[in-house]
Amino acid sequence: MRVGVLDIGSNTGHLLVVDAHGGAAPLPAFSFKQPLRLAEHLDAGGAVTQTGIDALASFTAESTTVAEDKGCEDMLAFATSAVRDAVNSEDVLDQVHERTGVRIEVLSGEDEARLTFLAVRRWFGWSAGRLAVFDIGGGSLEIAAGGDEAPDVAWSLPLGAARLARQFFGGRAPGEDDIRALRRQIRGEIARDAGHLLRAGAPDRAAATSKTFRSLARICGAAPSGDGALVPRVLALDALADWIPKLVTMSPDELAALPGVSPSRTHQIVPGALVAEACMDIFDLAELEVCPWALREGVILERLDQLSVLGRP
């Protein structure tokens, strides 16, 4: 069957059209995305502004047309941190539904971590043993670990790269005090619940997903995306630690010139790098393997599993 997956993230709205059936890897057929940057369309009270709602509704309507044109039998629409944490999330979803006919589901942080873990588990397989998974989004950081397809532990922290850039830098170049304060908050938040993962001992394999991790791995020397999804890619802690002092001093233009960094995300690179470094340091991981599958694939795989239970192809 052909399915459209509409992912409303804190940075980007992304419709991924895939050909999928049970027992096979979802095959991407078409991609349509726009930089909605909902995490930055929040007012002082934490509500998504009308500008942000209008942008989301417009993108959802366009995505529906694209999904229909591409022959999708079903469209799975979900939103993550930016909508989840907004004080007017219900109003946002009601307006979009009224204007487009699409009801977007809001994933909890735990579900986001769980579904991402499912995708990574399916990618690496059972040979990965006990698996730990980290995902840095625009609004939140998800962490999950376990030895099965469902993680033993899964939680979400408000440590997304866009959120931290807005809170600590406010559109200006960060100073030494800003970096110190940001680093302190990141490490305190992660360490507070680190025992969830550490009590079971070191994972056999540790993986990372998301644009932020892919960009950091590329900066640190990983193969470009054009080499294909099957090329192994890692983000090493020592390489990242060497790069962070350089990243802090770079201008937006200099950051945008780095491999794997898009101009719209330059302000998120330093916060994202600090979160990634903290994850590896606190959980004593020398490197993270970058997995090309993430939340969207997890949503698709769970849907296929549900259809299989119902006896549908």
C-alpha positions as CSV (number, residue, x, y, z in Angstrom):
1,M,0.0,0.0,0.0
2,R,1.1,3.6,-0.5
3,V,1.0,5.7,2.6
4,G,1.6,9.4,3.3
5,V,3.2,10.2,6.7
6,L,2.8,13.9,7.7
7,D,5.3,14.8,10.3
8,I,4.9,18.2,12.0
9,G,8.1,18.8,13.8
10,S,9.4,21.8,15.7
11,N,11.5,22.9,12.7
12,T,10.0,21.3,9.6
13,G,6.8,20.0,8.2
14,H,7.5,16.9,6.1
15,L,5.2,14.7,4.1
16,L,6.9,11.4,3.2
17,V,5.1,9.2,0.7
18,V,6.2,5.5,1.0
19,D,5.3,2.2,-0.5
20,A,5.0,-0.2,2.4
21,H,3.8,-3.7,3.2
22,G,4.4,-6.1,6.0
23,G,7.8,-7.9,6.0
24,A,9.5,-5.3,3.8
25,A,11.3,-2.0,4.4
26,P,9.2,1.1,3.7
27,L,10.4,2.4,0.3
28,P,10.3,6.2,0.0
29,A,8.5,7.3,-3.1
30,F,8.2,11.1,-2.7
31,S,9.1,13.8,-0.2
32,F,7.5,17.2,0.3
33,K,8.7,19.5,3.1
34,Q,8.7,23.1,4.3
35,P,10.6,24.9,7.1
36,L,7.6,25.8,9.4
37,R,9.8,26.5,12.4
38,L,6.8,26.3,14.8
39,A,9.1,26.3,17.8
40,E,9.9,29.9,16.8
41,H,6.2,30.9,16.2
42,L,5.5,31.0,20.0
43,D,4.3,34.1,21.8
44,A,5.5,35.1,25.3
45,G,2.8,32.9,26.9
46,G,3.9,29.8,25.0
47,A,1.0,29.8,22.5
48,V,1.5,29.1,18.8
49,T,0.8,32.4,17.0
50,Q,-1.8,32.8,14.3
51,T,1.0,33.2,11.8
52,G,2.3,29.8,12.9
53,I,-1.2,28.2,12.7
54,D,-1.8,29.7,9.3
55,A,1.5,28.2,8.1
56,L,0.7,24.8,9.5
57,A,-2.8,24.8,8.0
58,S,-1.5,25.8,4.6
59,F,1.2,23.2,4.6
60,T,-1.3,20.5,5.7
61,A,-3.6,21.4,2.9
62,E,-0.8,21.3,0.4
63,S,0.4,18.0,1.8
64,T,-3.1,16.5,1.5
65,T,-3.2,17.4,-2.2
66,V,0.3,16.0,-2.8
67,A,-0.7,12.7,-1.0
68,E,-3.8,12.4,-3.1
69,D,-1.9,13.1,-6.3
70,K,0.7,10.5,-5.4
71,G,-2.0,7.8,-4.9
72,C,-1.8,7.4,-1.1
73,E,-4.5,5.2,0.4
74,D,-3.9,6.5,3.9
75,M,-2.2,9.5,5.5
76,L,-0.8,9.3,9.0
77,A,-0.5,12.8,10.5
78,F,1.2,13.6,13.7
79,A,2.9,16.5,15.6
80,T,5.7,16.5,18.1
81,S,7.1,18.9,20.7
82,A,6.2,22.4,19.3
83,V,2.5,21.6,19.1
84,R,2.6,19.2,22.1
85,D,4.0,21.9,24.5
86,A,2.0,24.8,23.2
87,V,-0.6,26.1,25.6
88,N,-3.1,26.4,22.8
89,S,-2.4,23.0,21.2
90,E,-6.1,22.0,21.1
91,D,-7.0,25.2,19.3
92,V,-4.2,24.8,16.9
93,L,-5.3,21.3,16.0
94,D,-9.0,22.3,15.8
95,Q,-8.2,25.2,13.4
96,V,-6.1,22.9,11.1
97,H,-8.9,20.2,11.1
98,E,-11.6,22.8,10.4
99,R,-9.6,24.3,7.5
100,T,-8.1,21.1,6.0
101,G,-10.2,18.1,7.2
102,V,-7.0,16.5,8.6
103,R,-6.9,15.6,12.2
104,I,-3.3,15.7,13.4
105,E,-2.4,13.4,16.3
106,V,-0.1,14.8,19.0
107,L,2.5,12.2,20.1
108,S,3.6,12.2,23.7
109,G,7.3,12.5,24.3
110,E,7.4,8.9,25.5
111,D,5.6,7.7,22.3
112,E,8.0,9.7,20.2
113,A,10.9,8.0,21.9
114,R,9.2,4.6,21.7
115,L,8.4,4.8,17.9
116,T,11.9,6.1,17.1
117,F,13.4,3.2,19.0
118,L,11.2,0.8,17.0
119,A,12.5,2.2,13.7
120,V,16.2,1.9,14.9
121,R,15.7,-1.6,16.2
122,R,14.2,-2.7,12.9
123,W,17.1,-1.0,11.0
124,F,19.9,-2.6,13.1
125,G,18.1,-5.9,13.9
126,W,18.5,-8.2,16.9
127,S,22.2,-8.4,16.5
128,A,22.4,-5.0,18.1
129,G,21.6,-6.5,21.5
130,R,20.6,-4.0,24.1
131,L,20.2,-0.8,22.2
132,A,20.2,2.8,23.3
133,V,18.7,5.5,21.0
134,F,19.1,9.3,21.1
135,D,17.1,11.7,19.0
136,I,17.6,15.5,19.1
137,G,14.6,17.4,17.6
138,G,13.8,21.1,17.4
139,G,11.9,21.0,20.7
140,S,12.9,18.0,22.6
141,L,15.5,15.2,23.2
142,E,14.2,11.6,23.2
143,I,16.1,8.8,24.9
144,A,15.1,5.1,24.8
145,A,16.8,1.8,25.5
146,G,16.0,-1.9,25.6
147,G,16.7,-5.4,24.3
148,D,13.4,-5.9,22.6
149,E,11.3,-4.1,19.9
150,A,9.6,-2.0,22.6
151,P,12.1,-0.1,24.8
152,D,12.4,-0.9,28.5
153,V,12.8,2.9,29.2
154,A,11.8,5.8,27.0
155,W,11.6,9.5,28.0
156,S,11.6,13.0,26.6
157,L,13.4,16.1,27.7
158,P,12.9,19.8,26.7
159,L,16.3,19.9,25.2
160,G,15.6,20.4,21.5
161,A,18.1,22.5,19.5
162,A,15.7,25.2,18.4
163,R,14.2,25.5,21.8
164,L,17.6,26.0,23.4
165,A,18.7,28.4,20.8
166,R,15.7,30.6,21.4
167,Q,15.9,30.4,25.2
168,F,19.6,31.0,25.6
169,F,20.7,33.0,22.5
170,G,17.6,34.9,21.4
171,G,19.0,35.5,17.9
172,R,22.3,36.8,19.0
173,A,25.8,35.3,19.0
174,P,26.4,33.4,22.2
175,G,28.9,34.6,24.7
176,E,31.0,32.6,27.1
177,D,28.5,32.9,29.9
178,D,25.6,31.8,27.6
179,I,27.5,28.7,26.6
180,R,28.4,27.9,30.3
181,A,24.8,28.3,31.4
182,L,23.4,26.3,28.5
183,R,25.9,23.5,29.1
184,R,25.0,23.4,32.8
185,Q,21.3,23.1,32.1
186,I,21.7,20.4,29.4
187,R,23.8,18.2,31.6
188,G,21.7,18.7,34.7
189,E,18.5,17.7,32.8
190,I,20.1,14.6,31.2
191,A,21.9,13.5,34.4
192,R,18.7,13.7,36.5
193,D,17.1,10.7,34.8
194,A,20.2,9.0,33.5
195,G,19.7,6.1,35.9
196,H,16.7,4.9,33.8
197,L,19.2,3.7,31.2
198,L,22.3,3.1,33.3
199,R,20.8,0.7,35.8
200,A,20.7,-2.0,33.2
201,G,24.4,-1.5,32.3
202,A,26.1,-0.3,29.2
203,P,24.2,-0.8,26.0
204,D,25.6,-3.2,23.4
205,R,25.0,-0.6,20.7
206,A,24.2,3.1,20.8
207,A,22.5,5.0,17.9
208,A,21.4,8.5,17.0
209,T,18.8,9.8,14.7
210,S,17.6,13.2,13.5
211,K,18.9,16.0,11.3
212,T,20.9,17.5,14.1
213,F,22.9,14.3,14.6
214,R,23.3,13.8,10.9
215,S,24.7,17.3,10.5
216,L,27.1,16.9,13.4
217,A,28.3,13.6,12.1
218,R,28.9,15.1,8.6
219,I,30.8,18.0,10.2
220,C,33.0,15.5,12.0
221,G,33.8,13.6,8.8
222,A,31.0,11.2,8.1
223,A,30.0,10.3,4.6
224,P,27.6,12.6,2.7
225,S,24.0,11.7,2.3
226,G,24.6,11.2,-1.4
227,D,26.6,8.1,-0.7
228,G,23.4,6.3,0.3
229,A,21.7,5.1,3.5
230,L,23.6,1.9,3.7
231,V,27.0,3.6,4.3
232,P,27.9,3.3,8.0
233,R,28.2,6.7,9.7
234,V,29.3,7.5,13.3
235,L,29.6,10.5,15.4
236,A,32.7,10.2,17.7
237,L,32.8,12.0,21.0
238,D,36.4,13.1,20.7
239,A,35.8,14.6,17.2
240,L,32.7,16.4,18.4
241,A,34.6,17.8,21.5
242,D,37.3,19.1,19.2
243,W,34.7,20.9,16.9
244,I,32.5,22.5,19.6
245,P,35.0,25.4,20.4
246,K,35.3,26.1,16.7
247,L,31.5,26.1,16.2
248,V,31.0,28.5,19.0
249,T,33.1,31.2,17.3
250,M,31.7,30.8,13.8
251,S,29.3,33.2,12.1
252,P,26.0,32.0,10.6
253,D,27.6,32.2,7.1
254,E,30.6,30.2,8.3
255,L,28.3,27.5,9.9
256,A,26.2,27.4,6.7
257,A,29.3,26.6,4.7
258,L,30.0,23.5,6.7
259,P,29.1,20.2,5.1
260,G,25.6,19.0,6.2
261,V,24.4,22.3,7.6
262,S,21.5,24.1,6.0
263,P,21.3,27.9,6.4
264,S,18.0,27.7,8.2
265,R,19.5,25.6,11.0
266,T,22.8,27.4,11.7
267,H,21.5,28.9,15.0
268,Q,20.8,25.3,16.2
269,I,24.2,23.8,15.6
270,V,25.8,24.9,18.8
271,P,23.0,23.9,21.1
272,G,22.6,20.6,19.3
273,A,26.3,19.9,19.6
274,L,26.2,20.5,23.3
275,V,23.3,18.2,23.8
276,A,25.0,15.4,21.7
277,E,28.2,15.8,23.6
278,A,26.4,15.6,26.9
279,C,24.5,12.4,25.9
280,M,27.7,10.7,25.0
281,D,29.7,11.9,28.0
282,I,27.0,11.2,30.6
283,F,26.2,7.7,29.3
284,D,29.9,7.0,28.7
285,L,29.6,6.4,24.9
286,A,32.7,6.9,22.7
287,E,30.5,7.2,19.6
288,L,27.0,7.0,18.3
289,E,26.0,5.2,15.1
290,V,23.8,7.4,12.9
291,C,20.6,5.6,11.8
292,P,18.8,6.7,8.7
293,W,15.5,5.6,10.1
294,A,13.7,7.6,12.8
295,L,10.3,8.6,14.0
296,R,8.5,8.7,10.6
297,E,9.6,5.1,9.8
298,G,8.6,4.1,13.3
299,V,5.0,5.4,12.7
300,I,4.9,3.5,9.4
301,L,6.2,0.3,10.9
302,E,3.7,0.4,13.8
303,R,0.8,1.0,11.4
304,L,1.9,-2.0,9.3
305,D,2.1,-4.1,12.4
306,Q,-1.5,-3.1,13.3
307,L,-2.7,-4.0,9.8
308,S,-1.0,-7.3,10.0
309,V,-2.9,-8.1,13.2
310,L,-6.1,-7.3,11.5
311,G,-5.2,-9.6,8.6
312,R,-4.8,-6.8,6.0
313,P,-1.8,-6.7,3.6
